[in-house]
Amino acid sequence: MKLSDLRKQKNIRMKDIALQLGISQGHYSHLERGKRNLSDDLIKKIAEALGESTDVVATAAKLNAQDKIKLKSWMSNIRINGLPLTRAFAYHLESKGIVANALRDDSILRLELKNFIEQNISYAVIAEMTENKDLIPNLKMHLEKKEVMKEKTDHEQLESTK
């Protein structure tokens, strides 16, 4: 159960728990969404405010952090025409006039997203290759590491057969 679920289960408003903790509602919102880390001291205070154990609150905070990591997946870094994928896709749906239909029907949303990505992803990859000055040096670095590791493994295998 996430931190927000714990709070809602106790019927406590975000504004009220923030007041109890002596922080702003915005700060508390960031804590619930995993945008800020919880200190041990804050975990204790939240546990007291919610009437829960510190272990339960710490576990909930970990779930929030995991959500944050999921949001930072590779797909969230895709840019189409300079816009984040989600914003570019929303613009695509708006231009087709099908936002309402897509919101009502997940199958339409999935199909539109699939088609949108198929039509645009190669352009996004080419743009990244062109604009990202670190891409080629990073590729070389990883390839060189792999080559060194391969040479080392080959050498070890050769030595072991002697």
C-alpha positions as CSV (number, residue, x, y, z in Angstrom):
1,M,0.0,0.0,0.0
2,K,1.4,3.4,-1.0
3,L,1.6,6.4,1.3
4,S,-1.4,8.1,-0.2
5,D,-3.4,4.9,0.2
6,L,-2.5,4.8,3.9
7,R,-3.6,8.4,4.4
8,K,-6.8,8.0,2.4
9,Q,-7.6,4.8,4.4
10,K,-7.5,6.9,7.6
11,N,-9.7,9.6,6.0
12,I,-7.0,12.2,6.5
13,R,-6.8,15.1,4.1
14,M,-3.4,15.9,2.7
15,K,-3.7,19.4,4.0
16,D,-4.3,18.1,7.5
17,I,-1.4,15.7,7.7
18,A,0.9,18.3,6.2
19,L,-0.2,20.7,9.0
20,Q,0.5,18.1,11.6
21,L,3.9,17.5,10.2
22,G,4.7,21.2,10.0
23,I,5.3,21.2,6.3
24,S,3.5,22.6,3.3
25,Q,0.8,20.6,1.5
26,G,3.0,20.8,-1.6
27,H,6.0,19.3,0.2
28,Y,3.8,16.5,1.5
29,S,2.4,15.9,-2.0
30,H,6.0,15.5,-3.3
31,L,6.6,13.0,-0.5
32,E,3.6,11.0,-1.4
33,R,4.4,11.0,-5.1
34,G,8.0,10.0,-4.4
35,K,9.5,13.2,-5.7
36,R,11.2,13.8,-2.4
37,N,12.9,11.2,-0.1
38,L,11.6,10.6,3.4
39,S,14.0,11.0,6.2
40,D,13.8,8.5,9.1
41,D,12.6,11.4,11.3
42,L,9.8,12.2,8.8
43,I,8.8,8.5,8.6
44,K,8.4,8.5,12.4
45,K,6.3,11.6,12.3
46,I,4.1,10.3,9.5
47,A,3.7,7.0,11.3
48,E,2.5,8.8,14.4
49,A,0.1,11.0,12.4
50,L,-1.4,8.0,10.6
51,G,-1.3,5.7,13.7
52,E,0.8,3.2,11.8
53,S,4.2,1.6,12.5
54,T,7.3,3.1,11.0
55,D,7.8,-0.2,9.1
56,V,4.5,0.2,7.3
57,V,5.2,3.8,6.4
58,A,8.8,3.0,5.3
59,T,7.4,0.2,3.1
60,A,4.8,2.6,1.6
61,A,7.6,5.2,1.0
62,K,9.5,2.5,-0.9
63,L,6.5,1.8,-3.1
64,N,6.4,5.5,-3.9
65,A,10.1,5.4,-4.9
66,Q,9.4,2.4,-7.1
67,D,6.7,4.4,-8.9
68,K,9.1,7.2,-9.4
69,I,11.6,4.8,-11.0
70,K,8.8,3.4,-13.3
71,L,8.1,6.9,-14.4
72,K,11.7,7.3,-15.4
73,S,11.6,4.4,-17.7
74,W,13.2,4.6,-21.1
75,M,9.8,5.4,-22.8
76,S,9.5,8.6,-20.7
77,N,12.7,9.8,-22.4
78,I,11.5,9.4,-25.9
79,R,11.0,12.7,-27.7
80,I,9.0,13.2,-30.9
81,N,9.6,16.5,-32.7
82,G,11.3,17.8,-29.6
83,L,8.3,17.0,-27.4
84,P,8.1,14.2,-24.8
85,L,6.3,11.2,-26.2
86,T,3.2,11.7,-24.1
87,R,2.8,15.3,-25.1
88,A,3.5,14.6,-28.8
89,F,0.9,11.7,-28.7
90,A,-1.7,13.9,-27.0
91,Y,-1.2,16.5,-29.8
92,H,-1.6,13.8,-32.4
93,L,-4.9,12.7,-30.8
94,E,-6.1,16.3,-30.6
95,S,-5.2,16.9,-34.3
96,K,-7.3,13.9,-35.3
97,G,-10.1,15.0,-33.0
98,I,-10.3,11.6,-31.2
99,V,-9.2,12.4,-27.7
100,A,-12.7,11.7,-26.2
101,N,-12.9,8.3,-28.0
102,A,-9.4,7.3,-27.0
103,L,-10.2,8.2,-23.3
104,R,-13.4,6.1,-23.4
105,D,-11.9,3.1,-25.1
106,D,-8.5,1.6,-24.1
107,S,-8.3,-0.4,-27.3
108,I,-8.5,2.7,-29.4
109,L,-5.9,4.4,-27.3
110,R,-3.5,1.4,-27.6
111,L,-4.0,1.1,-31.4
112,E,-3.4,4.8,-31.9
113,L,-0.3,4.8,-29.7
114,K,1.0,1.8,-31.6
115,N,0.5,3.4,-34.9
116,F,1.9,6.7,-33.7
117,I,5.0,5.1,-32.4
118,E,5.5,3.0,-35.6
119,Q,5.2,6.2,-37.7
120,N,7.4,8.4,-35.6
121,I,9.9,6.4,-33.6
122,S,12.5,6.0,-36.4
123,Y,12.5,9.8,-36.8
124,A,13.0,10.2,-33.1
125,V,16.0,7.8,-33.1
126,I,17.6,9.5,-36.1
127,A,17.2,12.9,-34.4
128,E,18.8,11.5,-31.2
129,M,21.7,10.1,-33.2
130,T,22.2,13.4,-34.9
131,E,21.8,15.7,-31.9
132,N,23.3,13.6,-29.0
133,K,27.1,14.3,-29.1
134,D,27.7,11.8,-26.4
135,L,26.1,8.9,-28.2
136,I,29.0,7.8,-30.4
137,P,31.7,8.1,-27.6
138,N,29.4,6.2,-25.2
139,L,28.9,3.4,-27.8
140,K,32.6,3.2,-28.4
141,M,33.3,3.1,-24.7
142,H,30.9,0.2,-24.2
143,L,32.1,-1.7,-27.3
144,E,35.7,-1.3,-26.1
145,K,34.8,-2.6,-22.7
146,K,33.1,-5.6,-24.2
147,E,36.1,-6.2,-26.5
148,V,38.5,-6.1,-23.5
149,M,36.3,-8.5,-21.6
150,K,36.1,-10.8,-24.5
151,E,39.9,-10.8,-25.0
152,K,40.3,-11.4,-21.2
153,T,37.9,-14.4,-21.4
154,D,39.6,-15.8,-24.5
155,H,43.0,-15.5,-22.8
156,E,41.7,-17.2,-19.6
157,Q,40.2,-20.0,-21.7
158,L,43.5,-20.5,-23.6
159,E,45.4,-20.5,-20.3
160,S,43.1,-23.1,-18.8
161,T,43.6,-25.5,-21.7
162,K,47.4,-25.6,-21.3
